[in-house]
Amino acid sequence: MTCKMSSTDVSPLPPSARVIFERAKVKGFKKVHIAKVLNVSRQSLTNLCRRGVPIPTNKVIPIFEITGITPHQQRPDIYPNPSDGISNRDIIGHNEKRF
């Protein structure tokens, strides 16, 4: 017996760490600064990028707080709604910083 899954049964693949850090770079953030705030080595972030794996779940919110890249943009498989993982205070705060 084969099991067919509809397109609604599959959650979207999360972007790799490389994509997230490229977005952060465009926003003016360097890996060395992100690594320092996350309390990991720059080499750890580089390894994430090389392996092409998603951002670890325990780093999603801190990366949002640093860069403004939403949890949904980082891990749509875990945060399926664009506002998941974001408080109203965070939305207002990040919007104010950008203007």
C-alpha positions in Angstrom: 0.0 0.0 0.0 1.4 3.4 -0.9 0.7 6.5 0.9 0.1 9.7 -1.0 0.5 13.0 0.7 -1.2 16.1 -0.5 0.7 19.4 -0.8 -1.0 20.6 2.4 0.5 17.7 4.3 4.1 18.8 3.9 5.4 21.8 5.8 7.7 24.1 3.8 11.4 23.4 3.9 13.2 25.9 6.1 15.9 28.0 4.4 19.4 27.0 5.2 21.5 28.9 7.7 23.5 30.3 4.8 20.4 32.0 3.4 19.6 33.5 6.8 23.1 34.8 7.3 23.2 36.3 3.8 20.0 38.2 4.7 21.6 39.4 7.9 24.7 40.5 6.0 22.5 42.6 3.6 21.0 44.2 6.7 24.6 45.1 7.9 25.2 42.3 10.4 28.4 40.2 10.4 28.7 36.7 11.5 31.3 37.6 14.1 28.8 39.9 15.8 26.0 37.5 15.6 28.2 34.7 17.0 29.2 36.9 19.9 25.6 37.7 20.9 24.6 34.0 20.5 27.5 32.9 22.6 28.9 30.6 19.9 32.1 30.7 17.9 32.2 32.3 14.4 33.4 28.8 13.3 30.1 27.3 14.5 28.1 29.7 12.3 30.4 29.0 9.4 29.9 25.3 9.8 26.1 25.8 9.9 26.4 27.6 6.6 28.6 25.0 5.0 26.4 22.1 6.0 23.3 23.8 4.5 21.2 23.0 7.5 18.4 25.1 9.0 19.0 27.4 12.0 18.8 25.4 15.2 15.5 26.0 17.0 17.1 27.4 20.1 18.8 30.2 18.0 15.7 31.4 16.0 14.4 33.9 18.6 17.8 35.3 19.5 18.6 35.8 15.7 15.3 37.6 15.3 16.1 39.9 18.3 19.5 40.7 16.7 18.7 41.0 13.0 14.9 41.4 12.8 14.7 38.4 10.5 11.4 36.9 11.7 11.1 33.4 13.1 8.7 32.6 10.2 11.4 33.6 7.7 14.0 31.5 9.5 12.0 28.4 10.2 8.6 28.3 8.5 8.4 24.6 9.4 8.2 25.5 13.1 6.7 29.0 12.8 4.1 28.6 10.1 2.4 32.0 10.6 4.3 35.2 9.9 3.6 36.6 13.4 4.5 33.4 15.3 7.2 33.9 17.8 6.8 37.7 17.7 5.2 39.8 20.4 3.5 43.1 19.6 6.3 44.9 21.4 8.9 43.2 19.1 7.0 44.2 16.0 6.8 47.8 17.1 10.4 47.9 18.2 11.8 46.4 15.0 9.7 48.7 12.9 10.9 51.7 14.8 14.6 50.7 14.4 14.3 50.4 10.6 12.9 54.0 10.1 
